[in-house]
Amino acid sequence: MIDQSAVKTAETIFTEGHTAYSFTAEPVPDEQLARVYELAKFTPTALNSQPLRITFVRTEAAKARLLPLLSEMNRAKSASAPVVAILAADTDFHEQLPVVSPQSIGAKERFAANESGRSVMARNNAWLQAGGFILAVRAVGLDAGPMGGINAAGIDEEFFPGTALRTIMVVNIGHVADDGAFPRSPRLGFDQAVTLA
Ligand SMILES: Cc1cc2nc3c(=O)[nH]c(=O)nc-3n(C[C@H](O)[C@H](O)[C@H](O)COP(=O)(O)O)c2cc1C
């Protein structure tokens, strides 16, 4: 028996919800941002490593620091969003492993000695969490506009100097404007993308 409320949730998140490019002025309270994180944090990661770090930029002063670090074609999109999330990979995620992955004996020390492997692990799993984050934004009734057209190194310098955080993308968040989304882009069909072996 299919749970109808679950079906509706899946539609909101996957089929009805899609990428937003401009937003209404309706504010997004910090409590709603907390709800986004409380869902997004359950995205599975290797070793439960959870390398994603999120900075919610939602004051005019903070947005003024961020906008010049977006590609020119993306600035107006973020300017219209009440919140822009900077998603970054913490390449020092291994420090948390004894807490989040206590069964992984020696993992912290192994990653401490392997800087390049640590960076790959941080980025791969932060990207995985980024997918969960976008869906979590939709799950709480907001719209999301993910963007990779950014000066990631510039954002690191401006927002995370002297830290192990490495920006991977930004996500515009708010309520989509009436003309704020393009028609849904085509998706590959089951037969094109799936093999049953
Ligand atoms: C990792 C990533 C990077 C993206 N970068 C940009 C970007 O720089 N600028 C932009 O306008 N859209 C960007 N997009 C939006 C995608 O083009 C959009 O999500 C995709 O075409 C699906 O659209 P739909 O949700 O409307 O079907 C990005 C999306 C993702 C997930």
The ligand as an ORCA input file, in Angstrom:
! r2SCAN-3c Opt
* xyz 0 1
  C      26.142     21.837     -9.659
  C      25.218     22.787    -10.382
  C      25.724     23.930    -10.970
  C      24.873     24.821    -11.621
  N      25.374     26.015    -12.075
  C      24.524     26.943    -12.537
  C      24.983     28.258    -12.822
  O      26.160     28.603    -12.636
  N      24.079     29.171    -13.283
  C      22.772     28.857    -13.476
  O      21.997     29.722    -13.895
  N      22.295     27.605    -13.220
  C      23.138     26.661    -12.734
  N      22.656     25.403    -12.392
  C      21.231     25.078    -12.629
  C      21.034     23.903    -13.630
  O      21.230     24.334    -14.944
  C      19.616     23.319    -13.419
  O      19.520     22.889    -12.084
  C      19.350     22.140    -14.360
  O      19.320     22.559    -15.695
  C      18.012     21.465    -14.026
  O      16.962     22.379    -14.187
  P      15.473     22.032    -13.642
  O      15.584     21.790    -12.171
  O      14.674     23.282    -13.928
  O      14.978     20.863    -14.386
  C      23.488     24.515    -11.741
  C      22.984     23.344    -11.153
  C      23.821     22.489    -10.471
  C      23.212     21.285     -9.797
*
